Amino acid sequence: MVASLGGFLGRKSDGDPGAETTWKGLERLTDIAAVFAIFFSSA
């Protein structure tokens, strides 16, 4: 799931996601978590 956030498409011939794709996915997940925390902490 993290790799898909980084742009990995998961096609049959793609192989495994690399470190850069995983890193991009983790950065995007961090951004999503920060927005979630900001949005729900103001209630």
N, CA and C atoms as an extended XYZ file, in Angstrom:
129
Properties=species:S:1:pos:R:3:atomname:S:1:resname:S:1:resid:I:1 pbc="F F F"
N         0.824       -1.184        0.000 N   MET     1
C         0.000        0.000        0.000 CA  MET     1
C         0.874        1.256        0.000 C   MET     1
N         1.948        1.235        0.757 N   VAL     2
C         2.845        2.386        0.791 CA  VAL     2
C         3.468        2.611       -0.578 C   VAL     2
N         3.829        1.525       -1.250 N   ALA     3
C         4.436        1.651       -2.577 CA  ALA     3
C         3.445        2.250       -3.579 C   ALA     3
N         2.178        1.943       -3.451 N   SER     4
C         1.200        2.521       -4.373 CA  SER     4
C         1.061        4.027       -4.144 C   SER     4
N         1.248        4.488       -2.915 N   LEU     5
C         1.245        5.928       -2.656 CA  LEU     5
C         2.447        6.602       -3.305 C   LEU     5
N         3.532        5.837       -3.479 N   GLY     6
C         4.729        6.362       -4.114 CA  GLY     6
C         4.725        6.269       -5.619 C   GLY     6
N         3.675        5.716       -6.197 N   GLY     7
C         3.563        5.663       -7.640 CA  GLY     7
C         3.735        4.287       -8.244 C   GLY     7
N         3.879        3.266       -7.431 N   PHE     8
C         4.032        1.900       -7.944 CA  PHE     8
C         2.691        1.404       -8.462 C   PHE     8
N         2.675        0.918       -9.699 N   LEU     9
C         1.420        0.516      -10.334 CA  LEU     9
C         1.059       -0.940      -10.087 C   LEU     9
N         2.032       -1.786       -9.792 N   GLY    10
C         1.753       -3.173       -9.471 CA  GLY    10
C         1.361       -4.044      -10.640 C   GLY    10
N         1.814       -3.694      -11.839 N   ARG    11
C         1.511       -4.530      -13.000 CA  ARG    11
C         2.308       -5.821      -12.935 C   ARG    11
N         1.885       -6.803      -13.671 N   LYS    12
C         2.488       -8.128      -13.621 CA  LYS    12
C         3.981       -8.086      -13.968 C   LYS    12
N         4.373       -7.268      -14.917 N   SER    13
C         5.765       -7.246      -15.370 CA  SER    13
C         6.624       -6.194      -14.668 C   SER    13
N         6.097       -5.505      -13.662 N   ASP    14
C         6.842       -4.418      -13.017 CA  ASP    14
C         7.908       -4.887      -12.036 C   ASP    14
N         7.761       -6.030      -11.422 N   GLY    15
C         8.697       -6.444      -10.384 CA  GLY    15
C         8.342       -5.792       -9.055 C   GLY    15
N         9.290       -5.835       -8.143 N   ASP    16
C         9.052       -5.271       -6.817 CA  ASP    16
C         9.331       -3.776       -6.811 C   ASP    16
N         8.667       -3.025       -5.920 N   PRO    17
C         8.954       -1.594       -5.823 CA  PRO    17
C        10.328       -1.379       -5.199 C   PRO    17
N        10.976       -0.310       -5.602 N   GLY    18
C        12.312       -0.011       -5.096 CA  GLY    18
C        12.285        0.897       -3.886 C   GLY    18
N        13.473        1.262       -3.453 N   ALA    19
C        13.618        2.096       -2.264 CA  ALA    19
C        13.057        3.498       -2.489 C   ALA    19
N        13.286        4.059       -3.677 N   GLU    20
C        12.803        5.412       -3.944 CA  GLU    20
C        11.279        5.463       -3.967 C   GLU    20
N        10.654        4.469       -4.553 N   THR    21
C         9.195        4.420       -4.597 CA  THR    21
C         8.621        4.261       -3.194 C   THR    21
N         9.252        3.417       -2.399 N   THR    22
C         8.802        3.224       -1.025 CA  THR    22
C         8.987        4.504       -0.217 C   THR    22
N        10.114        5.189       -0.417 N   TRP    23
C        10.382        6.436        0.301 CA  TRP    23
C         9.344        7.501       -0.057 C   TRP    23
N         9.030        7.633       -1.337 N   LYS    24
C         8.011        8.593       -1.766 CA  LYS    24
C         6.660        8.261       -1.145 C   LYS    24
N         6.339        6.976       -1.059 N   GLY    25
C         5.091        6.558       -0.432 CA  GLY    25
C         5.043        6.889        1.038 C   GLY    25
N         6.170        6.712        1.738 N   LEU    26
C         6.227        7.048        3.158 CA  LEU    26
C         6.098        8.556        3.381 C   LEU    26
N         6.700        9.345        2.496 N   GLU    27
C         6.551       10.800        2.603 CA  GLU    27
C         5.098       11.207        2.408 C   GLU    27
N         4.456       10.602        1.452 N   ARG    28
C         3.040       10.935        1.188 CA  ARG    28
C         2.161       10.481        2.351 C   ARG    28
N         2.456        9.308        2.929 N   LEU    29
C         1.699        8.824        4.081 CA  LEU    29
C         1.876        9.748        5.278 C   LEU    29
N         3.076       10.292        5.456 N   THR    30
C         3.320       11.252        6.532 CA  THR    30
C         2.490       12.509        6.335 C   THR    30
N         2.418       12.989        5.100 N   ASP    31
C         1.595       14.161        4.809 CA  ASP    31
C         0.124       13.887        5.084 C   ASP    31
N        -0.346       12.734        4.688 N   ILE    32
C        -1.754       12.368        4.914 CA  ILE    32
C        -2.047       12.292        6.406 C   ILE    32
N        -1.134       11.710        7.174 N   ALA    33
C        -1.323       11.593        8.621 CA  ALA    33
C        -1.329       12.969        9.290 C   ALA    33
N        -0.481       13.882        8.817 N   ALA    34
C        -0.440       15.228        9.387 CA  ALA    34
C        -1.746       15.970        9.126 C   ALA    34
N        -2.258       15.876        7.929 N   VAL    35
C        -3.533       16.526        7.596 CA  VAL    35
C        -4.662       15.914        8.414 C   VAL    35
N        -4.648       14.605        8.567 N   PHE    36
C        -5.661       13.923        9.368 CA  PHE    36
C        -5.623       14.424       10.816 C   PHE    36
N        -4.412       14.539       11.377 N   ALA    37
C        -4.266       15.002       12.750 CA  ALA    37
C        -4.736       16.443       12.911 C   ALA    37
N        -4.405       17.293       11.960 N   ILE    38
C        -4.826       18.689       12.018 CA  ILE    38
C        -6.346       18.801       11.887 C   ILE    38
N        -6.896       18.046       10.970 N   PHE    39
C        -8.330       18.128       10.705 CA  PHE    39
C        -9.175       17.650       11.884 C   PHE    39
N        -8.739       16.577       12.526 N   PHE    40
C        -9.549       15.997       13.590 CA  PHE    40
C        -9.159       16.483       14.995 C   PHE    40
N        -8.068       17.210       15.134 N   SER    41
C        -7.708       17.708       16.454 CA  SER    41
C        -8.406       19.026       16.782 C   SER    41
N        -8.964       19.690       15.789 N   SER    42
C        -9.621       20.971       16.028 CA  SER    42
C       -11.082       20.818       16.448 C   SER    42
N       -11.561       19.598       16.525 N   ALA    43
C       -12.980       19.379       16.864 CA  ALA    43
C       -13.267       19.562       18.326 C   ALA    43
